[in-house]
Amino acid sequence: MKAFTINKYSKEGKLNLVDLPEPILNENEVLVEIHAASVNQLDAKIKSGEFKLLLPYKLPLILGHDVAGIITKVGSKVSRFKVGDEIFARPADFKIGTFAEYIAINEKDVALKPKNISMEEAASFPLVALTVWQAFVEKANLQKSQKVLIQAGSGGVGTIAIQLAKHLGATVATTTSTGNFELVKSLGADIVIDYKTQDFETILKDYDLVLNSQDAKTLEKSFKIVKPGGKIVSISGPPDTDFAKEAGLSWFMKTAIFFLSRKVKKQAKKLNVDYSFLFMQANGKQLSEISSLIEADIIRPVIDQVFPFEQTNQAVSYVESGRAKGKVVLKVR
């Protein structure tokens, strides 16, 4: 099978198109013929080596965290899926590799593809939709009539976050550039702030939740708008000690993360705000619930561009540029 791999960590380096054997199935895995994959900022960060301490992958590595395709084989203990099923998934960490023609995935990380969307649209969802679900439903328990700020509303995570927050009954504020105002309003944003000309921290106040996906400076400003007892969930760091514990990191990494997050934790305690870092986990059950929302037209895909599989390097570069509105997808077959 054809696959795009990295042999070393590099921001500027290109992915290599190589021929590899078809993956060998374990008893609880399904073999998926990949029809579409999508490119995430996480792929770019792993490629550049930004995550090598948190995710110590063995190289060479096939990148890719999102997939939509058809099951062609099932392991001996697979019970939920059969050959011919159309699925979508975010494979677990250390089992990634969707920039390829085939992948083996544990059945617990897989869900049936929503019937009302294409393979390319389905591939745009898993990582970002699971991120948002775990932030709003699992961590923050976002309730009706609460107020949430979603940073970078026109991005891959932001476009789904706005839709899910509105479905949960929240009032949604978001930041973006003026060219994306219509897009985020069409997804349900109530208050739209131009991050280039306006300071969200002077406009918003008494918010219940912030979903932070930006830099440390933006995170610091976010504390100014959250009311006492409110929450900040960050998907861009810094990681906190709870995450280090859950991830089973080494003593050295736990100590490093303690010092990395000390300033933020101190600020949170002082203001009586709950700060947590989210590194989303693969979860087929949650993805099935998201699939129901997609089939009910409550959440719709937002795709900026679809690249042919052979242009995977161009797709990764485009995601790295930060200009994409919604998701960037690879059409594999």
C-alpha positions as CSV (number, residue, x, y, z in Angstrom):
1,M,0.0,0.0,0.0
2,K,1.0,3.6,-0.5
3,A,1.6,5.8,2.6
4,F,3.1,9.1,3.5
5,T,5.8,8.9,6.3
6,I,8.3,11.0,8.2
7,N,11.8,9.6,8.9
8,K,12.8,12.4,11.2
9,Y,11.2,15.4,13.0
10,S,11.4,18.6,11.0
11,K,9.2,21.7,10.5
12,E,10.4,22.3,6.9
13,G,10.9,18.6,5.9
14,K,8.4,16.9,3.5
15,L,6.5,13.6,4.0
16,N,7.8,10.7,1.9
17,L,5.5,8.7,-0.3
18,V,6.5,5.0,0.2
19,D,5.2,1.5,-0.5
20,L,4.5,-0.5,2.7
21,P,2.9,-3.9,3.4
22,E,-0.8,-3.9,4.3
23,P,-1.2,-3.7,8.1
24,I,-1.5,-7.0,10.0
25,L,-4.7,-7.3,12.1
26,N,-4.9,-8.0,15.8
27,E,-8.0,-10.0,17.0
28,N,-9.9,-6.9,18.1
29,E,-9.1,-4.7,15.1
30,V,-10.7,-3.9,11.8
31,L,-8.9,-3.3,8.5
32,V,-10.1,-0.1,6.8
33,E,-9.7,0.7,3.2
34,I,-9.2,4.4,3.5
35,H,-11.3,6.6,1.2
36,A,-10.6,10.0,2.9
37,A,-8.5,11.4,5.7
38,S,-8.1,14.9,7.1
39,V,-5.1,16.9,8.1
40,N,-5.0,18.4,11.7
41,Q,-2.7,20.9,13.4
42,L,-1.7,17.9,15.5
43,D,-0.1,16.2,12.4
44,A,2.0,19.3,11.8
45,K,3.0,19.5,15.5
46,I,4.1,15.9,15.6
47,K,6.0,16.3,12.3
48,S,7.9,19.3,13.7
49,G,8.8,17.4,16.8
50,E,6.8,19.6,19.1
51,F,5.1,16.6,20.8
52,K,8.0,14.2,20.9
53,L,8.3,14.2,24.7
54,L,4.5,13.7,25.2
55,L,4.1,11.3,22.3
56,P,7.4,9.4,21.8
57,Y,6.6,7.8,18.4
58,K,9.0,5.4,16.7
59,L,10.2,6.6,13.3
60,P,9.5,6.2,10.4
61,L,5.9,7.2,11.2
62,I,2.8,7.4,9.1
63,L,0.9,10.6,10.1
64,G,-2.9,11.1,10.1
65,H,-5.5,11.1,12.8
66,D,-8.8,11.0,10.9
67,V,-10.3,8.4,8.6
68,A,-13.4,7.5,6.7
69,G,-13.5,4.3,4.7
70,I,-14.8,0.7,4.3
71,I,-14.0,-2.3,6.4
72,T,-12.3,-5.0,4.3
73,K,-11.3,-7.5,7.1
74,V,-12.2,-8.1,10.8
75,G,-10.2,-9.6,13.6
76,S,-11.4,-12.9,15.2
77,K,-12.9,-11.1,18.3
78,V,-14.5,-8.2,16.5
79,S,-18.3,-8.1,17.4
80,R,-19.6,-4.6,16.5
81,F,-18.6,-4.4,12.8
82,K,-18.5,-6.5,9.6
83,V,-16.8,-6.4,6.2
84,G,-18.5,-3.8,4.0
85,D,-19.4,-1.4,6.8
86,E,-18.7,2.3,6.1
87,I,-17.0,3.8,9.1
88,F,-15.2,6.9,10.4
89,A,-12.7,7.0,13.3
90,R,-9.9,8.8,15.1
91,P,-7.4,5.9,15.7
92,A,-5.8,5.9,19.2
93,D,-2.4,7.5,19.9
94,F,0.5,5.2,18.8
95,K,-2.0,3.6,16.3
96,I,-2.4,6.6,14.0
97,G,-1.5,6.4,10.3
98,T,-4.4,7.5,8.1
99,F,-2.2,9.1,5.4
100,A,-2.2,5.7,3.7
101,E,-4.4,3.4,1.7
102,Y,-5.2,1.0,4.6
103,I,-5.1,1.1,8.4
104,A,-5.9,-1.3,11.2
105,I,-8.0,0.2,14.0
106,N,-9.3,-1.2,17.3
107,E,-13.1,-1.6,17.0
108,K,-13.7,0.4,20.2
109,D,-12.3,3.5,18.4
110,V,-14.6,3.1,15.4
111,A,-18.2,4.3,14.6
112,L,-20.5,3.8,11.6
113,K,-20.2,6.7,9.1
114,P,-23.2,9.1,9.1
115,K,-25.4,8.1,6.2
116,N,-26.2,11.7,5.0
117,I,-22.6,12.8,4.3
118,S,-19.8,11.8,1.9
119,M,-16.5,10.1,2.9
120,E,-14.6,13.4,2.6
121,E,-17.1,15.1,4.9
122,A,-17.0,12.2,7.4
123,A,-13.2,12.3,7.5
124,S,-13.3,16.0,8.5
125,F,-15.1,15.2,11.9
126,P,-13.5,12.7,14.3
127,L,-10.6,14.5,15.9
128,V,-12.2,17.9,16.1
129,A,-15.6,16.7,17.0
130,L,-14.3,14.4,19.8
131,T,-12.1,17.3,21.1
132,V,-15.2,19.5,21.4
133,W,-17.4,16.7,22.8
134,Q,-14.8,15.9,25.5
135,A,-14.3,19.6,26.3
136,F,-18.0,20.6,26.5
137,V,-19.8,17.4,27.6
138,E,-17.1,15.5,29.6
139,K,-14.9,18.2,31.2
140,A,-17.1,21.4,31.4
141,N,-20.6,19.9,31.6
142,L,-21.8,22.9,29.5
143,Q,-25.4,23.7,30.4
144,K,-28.3,25.6,28.7
145,S,-28.1,29.4,29.0
146,Q,-24.4,29.3,30.0
147,K,-22.0,31.6,28.2
148,V,-19.0,30.2,26.3
149,L,-16.1,31.9,24.4
150,I,-14.7,29.8,21.6
151,Q,-11.3,31.1,20.4
152,A,-10.7,30.9,16.6
153,G,-14.2,30.1,15.6
154,S,-13.5,29.6,11.9
155,G,-10.9,26.9,12.5
156,G,-11.4,23.1,12.4
157,V,-12.2,22.9,16.1
158,G,-14.0,26.2,16.3
159,T,-16.5,25.5,13.5
160,I,-17.7,22.3,15.3
161,A,-17.5,23.9,18.8
162,I,-19.9,26.7,17.8
163,Q,-22.5,24.2,16.5
164,L,-22.3,21.9,19.5
165,A,-22.4,24.7,22.0
166,K,-25.5,26.1,20.4
167,H,-27.1,22.6,20.4
168,L,-26.4,22.4,24.2
169,G,-28.2,25.8,24.6
170,A,-25.3,28.1,25.3
171,T,-24.7,31.7,24.3
172,V,-21.7,31.6,22.0
173,A,-19.0,34.3,21.6
174,T,-16.1,33.7,19.2
175,T,-13.1,35.4,17.8
176,T,-12.1,35.4,14.1
177,S,-11.2,37.9,11.3
178,T,-13.9,40.0,9.6
179,G,-13.7,37.8,6.5
180,N,-15.1,34.9,8.5
181,F,-17.9,36.7,10.3
182,E,-20.7,35.4,8.0
183,L,-19.4,31.8,8.3
184,V,-19.3,31.8,12.2
185,K,-22.7,33.5,12.4
186,S,-24.2,30.9,10.0
187,L,-22.9,28.2,12.4
188,G,-24.7,29.9,15.4
189,A,-22.3,32.4,16.9
190,D,-24.1,35.1,18.9
191,I,-21.2,37.5,19.5
192,V,-18.4,37.8,17.0
193,I,-15.2,39.6,17.8
194,D,-12.5,40.7,15.2
195,Y,-9.3,39.6,17.0
196,K,-7.3,41.9,14.7
197,T,-9.0,45.1,15.8
198,Q,-10.9,44.3,19.0
199,D,-9.8,43.0,22.5
200,F,-12.2,40.3,23.6
201,E,-11.2,40.8,27.2
202,T,-12.6,44.3,27.2
203,I,-15.9,43.3,25.5
204,L,-16.9,40.1,27.3
205,K,-17.4,39.4,31.0
206,D,-18.8,36.9,33.5
207,Y,-18.4,33.9,31.1
208,D,-18.9,30.4,32.3
209,L,-16.4,28.7,30.0
210,V,-13.6,29.5,27.6
211,L,-12.4,26.9,25.0
212,N,-8.8,28.1,24.4
213,S,-6.9,27.0,21.4
214,Q,-4.4,29.9,21.1
215,D,-1.1,31.0,22.7
216,A,-0.2,31.7,26.3
217,K,-0.9,35.5,26.0
218,T,-4.5,34.8,24.8
219,L,-5.0,32.2,27.6
220,E,-3.9,34.9,30.1
221,K,-6.5,37.3,28.7
222,S,-9.2,34.6,28.9
223,F,-8.9,34.6,32.7
224,K,-10.2,38.2,32.7
225,I,-13.6,37.2,31.3
226,V,-14.4,34.1,33.3
227,K,-16.6,34.5,36.4
228,P,-15.6,33.0,39.7
229,G,-16.4,29.3,39.6
230,G,-16.1,29.3,35.8
231,K,-13.9,27.1,33.7
232,I,-11.2,27.3,31.1
233,V,-10.5,24.2,29.0
234,S,-7.3,24.6,26.9
235,I,-6.4,22.3,24.0
236,S,-3.2,24.2,23.2
237,G,-1.5,24.0,26.7
238,P,0.1,24.2,29.0
239,P,-0.5,20.6,30.0
240,D,-1.4,20.2,33.7
241,T,-0.6,17.6,36.4
242,D,-4.0,15.9,36.0
243,F,-3.2,15.3,32.4
244,A,0.3,14.0,33.3
245,K,-1.3,11.5,35.7
246,E,-4.0,10.3,33.3
247,A,-1.4,9.9,30.5
248,G,0.9,7.8,32.8
249,L,3.9,10.0,32.0
250,S,7.3,9.5,33.6
251,W,8.4,11.2,36.8
252,F,10.6,13.5,34.8
253,M,7.7,14.6,32.5
254,K,5.3,15.0,35.5
255,T,7.8,17.3,37.2
256,A,8.4,19.3,34.0
257,I,4.6,19.7,33.5
258,F,4.2,20.8,37.1
259,F,6.6,23.7,36.5
260,L,5.2,24.4,33.0
261,S,1.6,24.8,34.4
262,R,2.5,26.4,37.7
263,K,1.8,30.0,36.6
264,V,-1.5,29.2,35.0
265,K,-2.6,27.1,38.0
266,K,-1.7,29.9,40.4
267,Q,-3.7,32.4,38.4
268,A,-6.7,30.0,38.2
269,K,-6.6,29.5,42.0
270,K,-6.4,33.2,42.7
271,L,-9.5,33.9,40.5
272,N,-11.4,30.8,41.6
273,V,-11.4,29.5,38.0
274,D,-11.1,25.8,37.1
275,Y,-8.3,25.4,34.5
276,S,-7.8,22.1,32.7
277,F,-5.8,20.9,29.7
278,L,-7.5,18.5,27.2
279,F,-5.6,16.1,24.9
280,M,-8.5,14.3,23.3
281,Q,-8.8,10.5,23.3
282,A,-10.1,8.2,20.6
283,N,-13.6,7.0,21.5
284,G,-16.0,5.2,19.2
285,K,-19.0,5.4,21.5
286,Q,-18.8,9.2,21.7
287,L,-18.2,9.3,17.9
288,S,-21.5,7.3,17.5
289,E,-23.3,10.0,19.5
290,I,-21.7,12.7,17.3
291,S,-22.8,10.7,14.2
292,S,-26.5,10.9,15.4
293,L,-26.1,14.7,15.6
294,I,-24.7,14.8,12.1
295,E,-27.5,12.6,10.7
296,A,-30.1,14.9,12.5
297,D,-28.5,18.0,10.7
298,I,-27.6,19.5,14.1
299,I,-23.9,19.6,13.2
300,R,-22.7,20.0,9.6
301,P,-19.2,19.6,8.1
302,V,-17.2,22.7,7.3
303,I,-14.5,21.9,4.7
304,D,-12.1,24.5,3.3
305,Q,-10.4,22.3,0.6
306,V,-10.1,18.7,-0.6
307,F,-6.6,17.7,-1.8
308,P,-5.9,14.5,-3.8
309,F,-3.9,11.9,-1.9
310,E,-0.7,12.6,-3.9
311,Q,-0.8,16.2,-2.8
312,T,-0.6,15.4,0.9
313,N,2.5,17.6,1.4
314,Q,0.6,20.6,0.0
315,A,-2.3,19.9,2.3
316,V,-0.1,19.7,5.4
317,S,1.6,23.0,4.3
318,Y,-1.8,24.7,3.9
319,V,-2.9,23.6,7.4
320,E,0.5,24.8,8.8
321,S,-0.3,28.3,7.2
322,G,-3.2,28.7,9.6
323,R,-5.4,30.0,6.8
324,A,-7.9,27.1,6.6
325,K,-11.6,27.8,7.3
326,G,-12.9,24.5,8.8
327,K,-11.1,21.3,7.7
328,V,-8.6,20.3,5.1
329,V,-9.3,16.8,3.7
330,L,-7.4,14.2,1.6
331,K,-9.3,12.2,-1.0
332,V,-7.4,8.9,-0.9
333,R,-9.6,6.9,-3.3
